[in-house]
């Protein structure tokens, strides 16, 4: 499955959706279903698009923000305890991605509350 998105204001991701399943996949267990529901890391497509010149007309500052966003998102494609660039996976099942996203949101919420406490 591929994660499809566009870049919005401040290079945030918008219109996120998943393409690739037909609804006719045959599974007999939850394990089979999770193997079918694997999502490709969007950093791969971004890199391929960059190599193909898709962002050649994008101003450098905007491209850097887009690249930073994709780099942040690609970190969700990592199993617990895997460190370094080699730990980032090309594909991951949807439940593992959800678990990673929940952990990330939780950590960012703590950081945001600390930052707001220092500002107040």
KOLGU-4560 file (N, C-alpha, C; in nm, 3 decimals, padded with zeros to 5 digits):
<recs>
<n_xx: 00.085 n_yy: -00.115 n_zz: 00.000 ca_xx: 00.000 ca_yy: 00.000 ca_zz: 00.000 c_xx: 00.090 c_yy: 00.122 c_zz: 00.000 mol: A seq: 1 type: UNK>
<n_xx: 00.048 n_yy: 00.226 n_zz: -00.065 ca_xx: 00.122 ca_yy: 00.351 ca_zz: -00.068 c_xx: 00.045 c_yy: 00.460 c_zz: 00.005 mol: A seq: 2 type: UNK>
<n_xx: 00.118 n_yy: 00.541 n_zz: 00.080 ca_xx: 00.059 ca_yy: 00.658 ca_zz: 00.143 c_xx: 00.069 c_yy: 00.771 c_zz: 00.043 mol: A seq: 3 type: UNK>
<n_xx: -00.045 n_yy: 00.827 n_zz: 00.006 ca_xx: -00.051 ca_yy: 00.935 ca_zz: -00.092 c_xx: -00.087 c_yy: 01.062 c_zz: -00.016 mol: A seq: 4 type: UNK>
<n_xx: -00.019 n_yy: 01.171 n_zz: -00.049 ca_xx: -00.044 ca_yy: 01.298 ca_zz: 00.021 c_xx: 00.001 c_yy: 01.413 c_zz: -00.066 mol: A seq: 5 type: UNK>
<n_xx: -00.035 n_yy: 01.532 n_zz: -00.023 ca_xx: 00.017 ca_yy: 01.653 ca_zz: -00.085 c_xx: 00.075 c_yy: 01.740 c_zz: 00.025 mol: A seq: 6 type: UNK>
<n_xx: 00.152 n_yy: 01.839 n_zz: -00.014 ca_xx: 00.209 ca_yy: 01.932 ca_zz: 00.084 c_xx: 00.120 c_yy: 02.055 c_zz: 00.092 mol: A seq: 7 type: UNK>
<n_xx: 00.088 n_yy: 02.097 n_zz: 00.216 ca_xx: 00.007 ca_yy: 02.215 ca_zz: 00.238 c_xx: 00.090 c_yy: 02.329 c_zz: 00.293 mol: A seq: 8 type: UNK>
<n_xx: 00.024 n_yy: 02.419 n_zz: 00.365 ca_xx: 00.092 ca_yy: 02.532 ca_zz: 00.426 c_xx: 00.204 c_yy: 02.484 c_zz: 00.516 mol: A seq: 9 type: UNK>
<n_xx: 00.313 n_yy: 02.555 n_zz: 00.515 ca_xx: 00.430 ca_yy: 02.523 ca_zz: 00.599 c_xx: 00.481 c_yy: 02.382 c_zz: 00.575 mol: A seq: 10 type: UNK>
<n_xx: 00.457 n_yy: 02.328 n_zz: 00.456 ca_xx: 00.502 ca_yy: 02.195 ca_zz: 00.416 c_xx: 00.443 c_yy: 02.083 c_zz: 00.502 mol: A seq: 11 type: UNK>
<n_xx: 00.326 n_yy: 02.106 n_zz: 00.559 ca_xx: 00.258 ca_yy: 02.000 ca_zz: 00.632 c_xx: 00.195 c_yy: 01.904 c_zz: 00.532 mol: A seq: 12 type: UNK>
<n_xx: 00.167 n_yy: 01.782 n_zz: 00.577 ca_xx: 00.105 ca_yy: 01.685 ca_zz: 00.489 c_xx: -00.046 c_yy: 01.703 c_zz: 00.492 mol: A seq: 13 type: UNK>
<n_xx: -00.108 n_yy: 01.700 n_zz: 00.375 ca_xx: -00.253 ca_yy: 01.715 ca_zz: 00.363 c_xx: -00.308 c_yy: 01.608 c_zz: 00.271 mol: A seq: 14 type: UNK>
<n_xx: -00.437 n_yy: 01.579 n_zz: 00.286 ca_xx: -00.504 ca_yy: 01.483 ca_zz: 00.199 c_xx: -00.443 c_yy: 01.344 c_zz: 00.205 mol: A seq: 15 type: UNK>
<n_xx: -00.399 n_yy: 01.302 n_zz: 00.323 ca_xx: -00.334 ca_yy: 01.171 ca_zz: 00.336 c_xx: -00.438 c_yy: 01.061 c_zz: 00.315 mol: A seq: 16 type: UNK>
<n_xx: -00.402 n_yy: 00.968 n_zz: 00.228 ca_xx: -00.486 ca_yy: 00.851 ca_zz: 00.203 c_xx: -00.395 c_yy: 00.735 c_zz: 00.165 mol: A seq: 17 type: UNK>
<n_xx: -00.452 n_yy: 00.617 n_zz: 00.159 ca_xx: -00.374 ca_yy: 00.497 ca_zz: 00.128 c_xx: -00.432 c_yy: 00.430 c_zz: 00.004 mol: A seq: 18 type: UNK>
<n_xx: -00.346 n_yy: 00.401 n_zz: -00.091 ca_xx: -00.383 ca_yy: 00.334 ca_zz: -00.215 c_xx: -00.312 c_yy: 00.200 c_zz: -00.224 mol: A seq: 19 type: UNK>
<n_xx: -00.377 n_yy: 00.106 n_zz: -00.285 ca_xx: -00.309 ca_yy: -00.019 ca_zz: -00.313 c_xx: -00.386 c_yy: -00.145 c_zz: -00.283 mol: A seq: 20 type: UNK>
<n_xx: -00.488 n_yy: -00.140 n_zz: -00.200 ca_xx: -00.568 ca_yy: -00.260 ca_zz: -00.174 c_xx: -00.690 c_yy: -00.258 c_zz: -00.263 mol: A seq: 21 type: UNK>
<n_xx: -00.728 n_yy: -00.374 n_zz: -00.312 ca_xx: -00.843 ca_yy: -00.384 ca_zz: -00.401 c_xx: -00.971 c_yy: -00.423 c_zz: -00.328 mol: A seq: 22 type: UNK>
<n_xx: -00.957 n_yy: -00.476 n_zz: -00.206 ca_xx: -01.073 ca_yy: -00.528 ca_zz: -00.134 c_xx: -01.097 c_yy: -00.675 c_zz: -00.165 mol: A seq: 23 type: UNK>
<n_xx: -01.018 n_yy: -00.731 n_zz: -00.256 ca_xx: -01.033 ca_yy: -00.872 ca_zz: -00.294 c_xx: -00.919 c_yy: -00.957 c_zz: -00.239 mol: A seq: 24 type: UNK>
<n_xx: -00.839 n_yy: -00.902 n_zz: -00.150 ca_xx: -00.729 ca_yy: -00.978 ca_zz: -00.092 c_xx: -00.786 c_yy: -01.087 c_zz: -00.001 mol: A seq: 25 type: UNK>
<n_xx: -00.728 n_yy: -01.205 n_zz: -00.012 ca_xx: -00.775 ca_yy: -01.318 ca_zz: 00.066 c_xx: -00.685 c_yy: -01.337 c_zz: 00.187 mol: A seq: 26 type: UNK>
<n_xx: -00.745 n_yy: -01.334 n_zz: 00.304 ca_xx: -00.669 ca_yy: -01.357 ca_zz: 00.428 c_xx: -00.747 c_yy: -01.455 c_zz: 00.514 mol: A seq: 27 type: UNK>
<n_xx: -00.673 n_yy: -01.536 n_zz: 00.590 ca_xx: -00.739 ca_yy: -01.632 ca_zz: 00.678 c_xx: -00.705 c_yy: -01.608 c_zz: 00.824 mol: A seq: 28 type: UNK>
<n_xx: -00.617 n_yy: -01.510 n_zz: 00.849 ca_xx: -00.581 ca_yy: -01.481 ca_zz: 00.987 c_xx: -00.547 c_yy: -01.333 c_zz: 01.001 mol: A seq: 29 type: UNK>
<n_xx: -00.542 n_yy: -01.288 n_zz: 01.124 ca_xx: -00.502 ca_yy: -01.150 ca_zz: 01.150 c_xx: -00.361 c_yy: -01.125 c_zz: 01.101 mol: A seq: 30 type: UNK>
<n_xx: -00.274 n_yy: -01.224 n_zz: 01.119 ca_xx: -00.136 ca_yy: -01.211 ca_zz: 01.071 c_xx: -00.133 c_yy: -01.190 c_zz: 00.920 mol: A seq: 31 type: UNK>
<n_xx: -00.214 n_yy: -01.267 n_zz: 00.847 ca_xx: -00.223 ca_yy: -01.248 ca_zz: 00.702 c_xx: -00.272 c_yy: -01.108 c_zz: 00.668 mol: A seq: 32 type: UNK>
<n_xx: -00.373 n_yy: -01.063 n_zz: 00.741 ca_xx: -00.429 ca_yy: -00.930 ca_zz: 00.714 c_xx: -00.325 c_yy: -00.821 c_zz: 00.737 mol: A seq: 33 type: UNK>
<n_xx: -00.247 n_yy: -00.834 n_zz: 00.845 ca_xx: -00.144 ca_yy: -00.734 ca_zz: 00.872 c_xx: -00.034 c_yy: -00.736 c_zz: 00.767 mol: A seq: 34 type: UNK>
<n_xx: -00.004 n_yy: -00.853 n_zz: 00.714 ca_xx: 00.095 ca_yy: -00.860 ca_zz: 00.606 c_xx: 00.044 c_yy: -00.795 c_zz: 00.479 mol: A seq: 35 type: UNK>
<n_xx: -00.086 n_yy: -00.806 n_zz: 00.454 ca_xx: -00.146 ca_yy: -00.740 ca_zz: 00.338 c_xx: -00.151 c_yy: -00.589 c_zz: 00.359 mol: A seq: 36 type: UNK>
<n_xx: -00.177 n_yy: -00.548 n_zz: 00.482 ca_xx: -00.192 ca_yy: -00.405 ca_zz: 00.513 c_xx: -00.059 c_yy: -00.342 c_zz: 00.551 mol: A seq: 37 type: UNK>
<n_xx: 00.040 n_yy: -00.363 n_zz: 00.467 ca_xx: 00.171 ca_yy: -00.303 ca_zz: 00.486 c_xx: 00.175 c_yy: -00.174 c_zz: 00.405 mol: A seq: 38 type: UNK>
<n_xx: 00.229 n_yy: -00.069 n_zz: 00.466 ca_xx: 00.234 ca_yy: 00.061 ca_zz: 00.401 c_xx: 00.379 c_yy: 00.092 c_zz: 00.367 mol: A seq: 39 type: UNK>
<n_xx: 00.401 n_yy: 00.132 n_zz: 00.245 ca_xx: 00.534 ca_yy: 00.169 ca_zz: 00.197 c_xx: 00.576 c_yy: 00.302 c_zz: 00.259 mol: A seq: 40 type: UNK>
<n_xx: 00.700 n_yy: 00.313 n_zz: 00.299 ca_xx: 00.753 ca_yy: 00.436 ca_zz: 00.358 c_xx: 00.748 c_yy: 00.547 c_zz: 00.253 mol: A seq: 41 type: UNK>
<n_xx: 00.680 n_yy: 00.659 n_zz: 00.283 ca_xx: 00.667 ca_yy: 00.766 ca_zz: 00.183 c_xx: 00.799 c_yy: 00.833 c_zz: 00.148 mol: A seq: 42 type: UNK>
<n_xx: 00.902 n_yy: 00.814 n_zz: 00.229 ca_xx: 01.032 ca_yy: 00.872 ca_zz: 00.198 c_xx: 01.089 c_yy: 00.811 c_zz: 00.070 mol: A seq: 43 type: UNK>
<n_xx: 01.051 n_yy: 00.687 n_zz: 00.041 ca_xx: 01.099 ca_yy: 00.622 ca_zz: -00.082 c_xx: 01.041 c_yy: 00.693 c_zz: -00.204 mol: A seq: 44 type: UNK>
<n_xx: 00.912 n_yy: 00.716 n_zz: -00.205 ca_xx: 00.848 ca_yy: 00.784 ca_zz: -00.318 c_xx: 00.898 c_yy: 00.928 c_zz: -00.329 mol: A seq: 45 type: UNK>
<n_xx: 00.917 n_yy: 00.995 n_zz: -00.215 ca_xx: 00.967 ca_yy: 01.133 ca_zz: -00.217 c_xx: 01.106 c_yy: 01.136 c_zz: -00.281 mol: A seq: 46 type: UNK>
<n_xx: 01.190 n_yy: 01.043 n_zz: -00.244 ca_xx: 01.325 ca_yy: 01.036 ca_zz: -00.301 c_xx: 01.320 c_yy: 01.009 c_zz: -00.451 mol: A seq: 47 type: UNK>
<n_xx: 01.233 n_yy: 00.918 n_zz: -00.491 ca_xx: 01.219 ca_yy: 00.888 ca_zz: -00.634 c_xx: 01.166 c_yy: 01.009 c_zz: -00.711 mol: A seq: 48 type: UNK>
<n_xx: 01.069 n_yy: 01.079 n_zz: -00.652 ca_xx: 01.015 ca_yy: 01.200 ca_zz: -00.716 c_xx: 01.123 c_yy: 01.307 c_zz: -00.727 mol: A seq: 49 type: UNK>
<n_xx: 01.204 n_yy: 01.321 n_zz: -00.622 ca_xx: 01.312 ca_yy: 01.419 ca_zz: -00.625 c_xx: 01.411 c_yy: 01.385 c_zz: -00.736 mol: A seq: 50 type: UNK>
<n_xx: 01.449 n_yy: 01.258 n_zz: -00.745 ca_xx: 01.543 ca_yy: 01.214 ca_zz: -00.849 c_xx: 01.486 c_yy: 01.237 c_zz: -00.989 mol: A seq: 51 type: UNK>
<n_xx: 01.354 n_yy: 01.226 n_zz: -01.002 ca_xx: 01.288 ca_yy: 01.244 ca_zz: -01.132 c_xx: 01.265 c_yy: 01.391 c_zz: -01.165 mol: A seq: 52 type: UNK>
<n_xx: 01.301 n_yy: 01.481 n_zz: -01.072 ca_xx: 01.288 ca_yy: 01.624 ca_zz: -01.099 c_xx: 01.155 c_yy: 01.686 c_zz: -01.062 mol: A seq: 53 type: UNK>
<n_xx: 01.073 n_yy: 01.614 n_zz: -00.987 ca_xx: 00.940 ca_yy: 01.664 ca_zz: -00.952 c_xx: 00.945 c_yy: 01.792 c_zz: -00.869 mol: A seq: 54 type: UNK>
<n_xx: 01.054 n_yy: 01.816 n_zz: -00.800 ca_xx: 01.063 ca_yy: 01.934 ca_zz: -00.713 c_xx: 01.166 c_yy: 02.035 c_zz: -00.762 mol: A seq: 55 type: UNK>
<n_xx: 01.209 n_yy: 02.022 n_zz: -00.886 ca_xx: 01.310 ca_yy: 02.113 ca_zz: -00.940 c_xx: 01.265 c_yy: 02.259 c_zz: -00.940 mol: A seq: 56 type: UNK>
<n_xx: 01.136 n_yy: 02.281 n_zz: -00.957 ca_xx: 01.084 ca_yy: 02.418 ca_zz: -00.963 c_xx: 01.045 c_yy: 02.473 c_zz: -00.826 mol: A seq: 57 type: UNK>
<n_xx: 01.055 n_yy: 02.390 n_zz: -00.723 ca_xx: 01.019 ca_yy: 02.432 ca_zz: -00.588 c_xx: 01.136 c_yy: 02.512 c_zz: -00.530 mol: A seq: 58 type: UNK>
<n_xx: 01.109 n_yy: 02.630 n_zz: -00.472 ca_xx: 01.218 ca_yy: 02.707 ca_zz: -00.411 c_xx: 01.292 c_yy: 02.624 c_zz: -00.306 mol: A seq: 59 type: UNK>
<n_xx: 01.423 n_yy: 02.646 n_zz: -00.294 ca_xx: 01.506 ca_yy: 02.568 ca_zz: -00.203 c_xx: 01.453 c_yy: 02.566 c_zz: -00.061 mol: A seq: 60 type: UNK>
<n_xx: 01.409 n_yy: 02.680 n_zz: -00.011 ca_xx: 01.359 ca_yy: 02.687 ca_zz: 00.127 c_xx: 01.236 c_yy: 02.599 c_zz: 00.144 mol: A seq: 61 type: UNK>
<n_xx: 01.145 n_yy: 02.601 n_zz: 00.048 ca_xx: 01.025 ca_yy: 02.518 ca_zz: 00.054 c_xx: 01.061 c_yy: 02.371 c_zz: 00.043 mol: A seq: 62 type: UNK>
<n_xx: 01.154 n_yy: 02.339 n_zz: -00.048 ca_xx: 01.196 ca_yy: 02.200 ca_zz: -00.064 c_xx: 01.258 c_yy: 02.148 c_zz: 00.065 mol: A seq: 63 type: UNK>
<n_xx: 01.340 n_yy: 02.229 n_zz: 00.131 ca_xx: 01.403 ca_yy: 02.187 ca_zz: 00.257 c_xx: 01.297 c_yy: 02.157 c_zz: 00.363 mol: A seq: 64 type: UNK>
<n_xx: 01.191 n_yy: 02.239 n_zz: 00.370 ca_xx: 01.083 ca_yy: 02.214 ca_zz: 00.466 c_xx: 01.010 c_yy: 02.085 c_zz: 00.431 mol: A seq: 65 type: UNK>
<n_xx: 00.988 n_yy: 02.060 n_zz: 00.303 ca_xx: 00.921 ca_yy: 01.937 ca_zz: 00.260 c_xx: 01.008 c_yy: 01.816 c_zz: 00.294 mol: A seq: 66 type: UNK>
<n_xx: 01.136 n_yy: 01.827 n_zz: 00.267 ca_xx: 01.230 ca_yy: 01.719 ca_zz: 00.296 c_xx: 01.234 c_yy: 01.691 c_zz: 00.446 mol: A seq: 67 type: UNK>
<n_xx: 01.235 n_yy: 01.797 n_zz: 00.526 ca_xx: 01.236 ca_yy: 01.781 ca_zz: 00.672 c_xx: 01.109 c_yy: 01.708 c_zz: 00.719 mol: A seq: 68 type: UNK>
<n_xx: 00.994 n_yy: 01.742 n_zz: 00.663 ca_xx: 00.868 ca_yy: 01.679 ca_zz: 00.702 c_xx: 00.870 c_yy: 01.530 c_zz: 00.667 mol: A seq: 69 type: UNK>
<n_xx: 00.916 n_yy: 01.496 n_zz: 00.547 ca_xx: 00.921 ca_yy: 01.356 ca_zz: 00.507 c_xx: 01.021 c_yy: 01.280 c_zz: 00.593 mol: A seq: 70 type: UNK>
<n_xx: 01.134 n_yy: 01.343 n_zz: 00.627 ca_xx: 01.231 ca_yy: 01.278 ca_zz: 00.716 c_xx: 01.170 c_yy: 01.250 c_zz: 00.854 mol: A seq: 71 type: UNK>
<n_xx: 01.089 n_yy: 01.342 n_zz: 00.903 ca_xx: 01.024 ca_yy: 01.321 ca_zz: 01.033 c_xx: 00.923 c_yy: 01.207 c_zz: 01.025 mol: A seq: 72 type: UNK>
<n_xx: 00.844 n_yy: 01.205 n_zz: 00.919 ca_xx: 00.742 ca_yy: 01.102 ca_zz: 00.901 c_xx: 00.805 c_yy: 00.964 c_zz: 00.882 mol: A seq: 73 type: UNK>
<n_xx: 00.917 n_yy: 00.956 n_zz: 00.810 ca_xx: 00.978 ca_yy: 00.826 ca_zz: 00.782 c_xx: 01.021 c_yy: 00.754 c_zz: 00.909 mol: A seq: 74 type: UNK>
<n_xx: 01.041 n_yy: 00.829 n_zz: 01.016 ca_xx: 01.083 ca_yy: 00.768 ca_zz: 01.143 c_xx: 00.974 c_yy: 00.679 c_zz: 01.203 mol: A seq: 75 type: UNK>
<n_xx: 00.850 n_yy: 00.693 n_zz: 01.157 ca_xx: 00.744 ca_yy: 00.605 ca_zz: 01.205 c_xx: 00.764 c_yy: 00.463 c_zz: 01.155 mol: A seq: 76 type: UNK>
<n_xx: 00.840 n_yy: 00.446 n_zz: 01.048 ca_xx: 00.865 ca_yy: 00.315 ca_zz: 00.989 c_xx: 00.986 c_yy: 00.251 c_zz: 01.056 mol: A seq: 77 type: UNK>
<n_xx: 00.977 n_yy: 00.232 n_zz: 01.186 ca_xx: 01.087 ca_yy: 00.178 ca_zz: 01.265 c_xx: 01.029 c_yy: 00.089 c_zz: 01.374 mol: A seq: 78 type: UNK>
<n_xx: 01.088 n_yy: -00.029 n_zz: 01.393 ca_xx: 01.046 ca_yy: -00.116 ca_zz: 01.501 c_xx: 01.109 c_yy: -00.069 c_zz: 01.632 mol: A seq: 79 type: UNK>
<n_xx: 01.040 n_yy: -00.091 n_zz: 01.746 ca_xx: 01.095 ca_yy: -00.048 ca_zz: 01.875 c_xx: 01.236 c_yy: -00.102 c_zz: 01.897 mol: A seq: 80 type: UNK>
<n_xx: 01.324 n_yy: -00.015 n_zz: 01.943 ca_xx: 01.461 ca_yy: -00.054 ca_zz: 01.972 c_xx: 01.555 c_yy: -00.047 c_zz: 01.854 mol: A seq: 81 type: UNK>
<n_xx: 01.503 n_yy: -00.026 n_zz: 01.735 ca_xx: 01.588 ca_yy: -00.015 ca_zz: 01.616 c_xx: 01.642 c_yy: 00.127 c_zz: 01.608 mol: A seq: 82 type: UNK>
<n_xx: 01.773 n_yy: 00.139 n_zz: 01.604 ca_xx: 01.836 ca_yy: 00.271 ca_zz: 01.601 c_xx: 01.910 c_yy: 00.291 c_zz: 01.470 mol: A seq: 83 type: UNK>
<n_xx: 01.936 n_yy: 00.416 n_zz: 01.438 ca_xx: 02.014 ca_yy: 00.448 ca_zz: 01.319 c_xx: 01.934 c_yy: 00.440 c_zz: 01.191 mol: A seq: 84 type: UNK>
<n_xx: 01.996 n_yy: 00.486 n_zz: 01.084 ca_xx: 01.930 ca_yy: 00.488 ca_zz: 00.953 c_xx: 01.893 c_yy: 00.348 c_zz: 00.906 mol: A seq: 85 type: UNK>
<n_xx: 01.973 n_yy: 00.247 n_zz: 00.941 ca_xx: 01.943 ca_yy: 00.111 ca_zz: 00.897 c_xx: 01.818 c_yy: 00.054 c_zz: 00.964 mol: A seq: 86 type: UNK>
<n_xx: 01.772 n_yy: 00.115 n_zz: 01.073 ca_xx: 01.652 ca_yy: 00.068 ca_zz: 01.140 c_xx: 01.523 c_yy: 00.111 c_zz: 01.074 mol: A seq: 87 type: UNK>
<n_xx: 01.529 n_yy: 00.208 n_zz: 00.985 ca_xx: 01.410 ca_yy: 00.256 ca_zz: 00.914 c_xx: 01.371 c_yy: 00.152 c_zz: 00.810 mol: A seq: 88 type: UNK>
<n_xx: 01.244 n_yy: 00.111 n_zz: 00.812 ca_xx: 01.193 ca_yy: 00.006 ca_zz: 00.724 c_xx: 01.134 c_yy: 00.065 c_zz: 00.596 mol: A seq: 89 type: UNK>
<n_xx: 01.139 n_yy: -00.012 n_zz: 00.488 ca_xx: 01.076 ca_yy: 00.028 ca_zz: 00.362 c_xx: 00.925 c_yy: 00.015 c_zz: 00.368 mol: A seq: 90 type: UNK>
<n_xx: 00.877 n_yy: -00.084 n_zz: 00.445 ca_xx: 00.734 ca_yy: -00.108 ca_zz: 00.464 c_xx: 00.709 c_yy: -00.147 c_zz: 00.608 mol: A seq: 91 type: UNK>
<n_xx: 00.586 n_yy: -00.120 n_zz: 00.654 ca_xx: 00.550 ca_yy: -00.160 ca_zz: 00.790 c_xx: 00.399 c_yy: -00.180 c_zz: 00.795 mol: A seq: 92 type: UNK>
<n_xx: 00.355 n_yy: -00.273 n_zz: 00.882 ca_xx: 00.211 ca_yy: -00.296 ca_zz: 00.890 c_xx: 00.143 c_yy: -00.179 c_zz: 00.961 mol: A seq: 93 type: UNK>
<n_xx: 00.017 n_yy: -00.164 n_zz: 00.930 ca_xx: -00.060 ca_yy: -00.047 ca_zz: 00.972 c_xx: -00.072 c_yy: -00.035 c_zz: 01.124 mol: A seq: 94 type: UNK>
<n_xx: -00.081 n_yy: -00.147 n_zz: 01.195 ca_xx: -00.093 ca_yy: -00.140 ca_zz: 01.341 c_xx: 00.037 c_yy: -00.093 c_zz: 01.406 mol: A seq: 95 type: UNK>
<n_xx: 00.151 n_yy: -00.136 n_zz: 01.352 ca_xx: 00.280 ca_yy: -00.089 ca_zz: 01.405 c_xx: 00.296 c_yy: 00.061 c_zz: 01.379 mol: A seq: 96 type: UNK>
<n_xx: 00.253 n_yy: 00.105 n_zz: 01.261 ca_xx: 00.257 ca_yy: 00.248 ca_zz: 01.230 c_xx: 00.168 c_yy: 00.327 c_zz: 01.325 mol: A seq: 97 type: UNK>
<n_xx: 00.050 n_yy: 00.275 n_zz: 01.354 ca_xx: -00.040 ca_yy: 00.342 ca_zz: 01.448 c_xx: 00.023 c_yy: 00.350 c_zz: 01.586 mol: A seq: 98 type: UNK>
<n_xx: 00.083 n_yy: 00.242 n_zz: 01.633 ca_xx: 00.149 ca_yy: 00.243 ca_zz: 01.764 c_xx: 00.261 c_yy: 00.347 c_zz: 01.766 mol: A seq: 99 type: UNK>
<n_xx: 00.341 n_yy: 00.352 n_zz: 01.661 ca_xx: 00.450 ca_yy: 00.449 ca_zz: 01.655 c_xx: 00.397 c_yy: 00.592 c_zz: 01.652 mol: A seq: 100 type: UNK>
<n_xx: 00.287 n_yy: 00.614 n_zz: 01.579 ca_xx: 00.229 ca_yy: 00.748 ca_zz: 01.572 c_xx: 00.174 c_yy: 00.791 c_zz: 01.708 mol: A seq: 101 type: UNK>
<n_xx: 00.110 n_yy: 00.701 n_zz: 01.779 ca_xx: 00.057 ca_yy: 00.734 ca_zz: 01.912 c_xx: 00.171 c_yy: 00.771 c_zz: 02.006 mol: A seq: 102 type: UNK>
<n_xx: 00.280 n_yy: 00.694 n_zz: 02.003 ca_xx: 00.396 ca_yy: 00.727 ca_zz: 02.086 c_xx: 00.453 c_yy: 00.864 c_zz: 02.050 mol: A seq: 103 type: UNK>
<n_xx: 00.465 n_yy: 00.892 n_zz: 01.921 ca_xx: 00.518 ca_yy: 01.021 ca_zz: 01.876 c_xx: 00.430 c_yy: 01.137 c_zz: 01.921 mol: A seq: 104 type: UNK>
<n_xx: 00.300 n_yy: 01.123 n_zz: 01.904 ca_xx: 00.207 ca_yy: 01.229 ca_zz: 01.948 c_xx: 00.219 c_yy: 01.251 c_zz: 02.098 mol: A seq: 105 type: UNK>
<n_xx: 00.230 n_yy: 01.144 n_zz: 02.174 ca_xx: 00.244 ca_yy: 01.154 ca_zz: 02.319 c_xx: 00.372 c_yy: 01.229 c_zz: 02.357 mol: A seq: 106 type: UNK>
<n_xx: 00.484 n_yy: 01.192 n_zz: 02.294 ca_xx: 00.612 ca_yy: 01.261 ca_zz: 02.323 c_xx: 00.606 c_yy: 01.407 c_zz: 02.283 mol: A seq: 107 type: UNK>
<n_xx: 00.547 n_yy: 01.436 n_zz: 02.168 ca_xx: 00.539 ca_yy: 01.575 ca_zz: 02.124 c_xx: 00.446 c_yy: 01.657 c_zz: 02.213 mol: A seq: 108 type: UNK>
<n_xx: 00.341 n_yy: 01.595 n_zz: 02.264 ca_xx: 00.252 ca_yy: 01.665 ca_zz: 02.357 c_xx: 00.327 c_yy: 01.704 c_zz: 02.483 mol: A seq: 109 type: UNK>
<n_xx: 00.407 n_yy: 01.614 n_zz: 02.537 ca_xx: 00.487 ca_yy: 01.644 ca_zz: 02.656 c_xx: 00.581 c_yy: 01.759 c_zz: 02.628 mol: A seq: 110 type: UNK>
<n_xx: 00.649 n_yy: 01.756 n_zz: 02.514 ca_xx: 00.743 ca_yy: 01.863 ca_zz: 02.479 c_xx: 00.670 c_yy: 01.996 c_zz: 02.462 mol: A seq: 111 type: UNK>
<n_xx: 00.554 n_yy: 01.994 n_zz: 02.400 ca_xx: 00.477 ca_yy: 02.117 ca_zz: 02.379 c_xx: 00.431 c_yy: 02.176 c_zz: 02.512 mol: A seq: 112 type: UNK>
<n_xx: 00.385 n_yy: 02.089 n_zz: 02.605 ca_xx: 00.343 ca_yy: 02.139 ca_zz: 02.736 c_xx: 00.461 c_yy: 02.198 c_zz: 02.813 mol: A seq: 113 type: UNK>
<n_xx: 00.578 n_yy: 02.135 n_zz: 02.804 ca_xx: 00.698 ca_yy: 02.190 ca_zz: 02.868 c_xx: 00.734 c_yy: 02.325 c_zz: 02.808 mol: A seq: 114 type: UNK>
<n_xx: 00.730 n_yy: 02.335 n_zz: 02.677 ca_xx: 00.762 ca_yy: 02.460 ca_zz: 02.608 c_xx: 00.664 c_yy: 02.570 c_zz: 02.647 mol: A seq: 115 type: UNK>
<n_xx: 00.536 n_yy: 02.538 n_zz: 02.650 ca_xx: 00.436 ca_yy: 02.638 ca_zz: 02.688 c_xx: 00.451 c_yy: 02.678 c_zz: 02.833 mol: A seq: 116 type: UNK>
<n_xx: 00.493 n_yy: 02.585 n_zz: 02.920 ca_xx: 00.517 ca_yy: 02.617 ca_zz: 03.061 c_xx: 00.633 c_yy: 02.714 c_zz: 03.078 mol: A seq: 117 type: UNK>
<n_xx: 00.734 n_yy: 02.700 n_zz: 02.995 ca_xx: 00.850 ca_yy: 02.792 ca_zz: 02.999 c_xx: 00.813 c_yy: 02.929 c_zz: 02.945 mol: A seq: 118 type: UNK>
<n_xx: 00.718 n_yy: 02.934 n_zz: 02.853 ca_xx: 00.677 ca_yy: 03.060 ca_zz: 02.793 c_xx: 00.586 c_yy: 03.141 c_zz: 02.884 mol: A seq: 119 type: UNK>
<n_xx: 00.511 n_yy: 03.071 n_zz: 02.970 ca_xx: 00.410 ca_yy: 03.135 ca_zz: 03.054 c_xx: 00.467 c_yy: 03.189 c_zz: 03.176 mol: A seq: 120 type: UNK>
</recs>
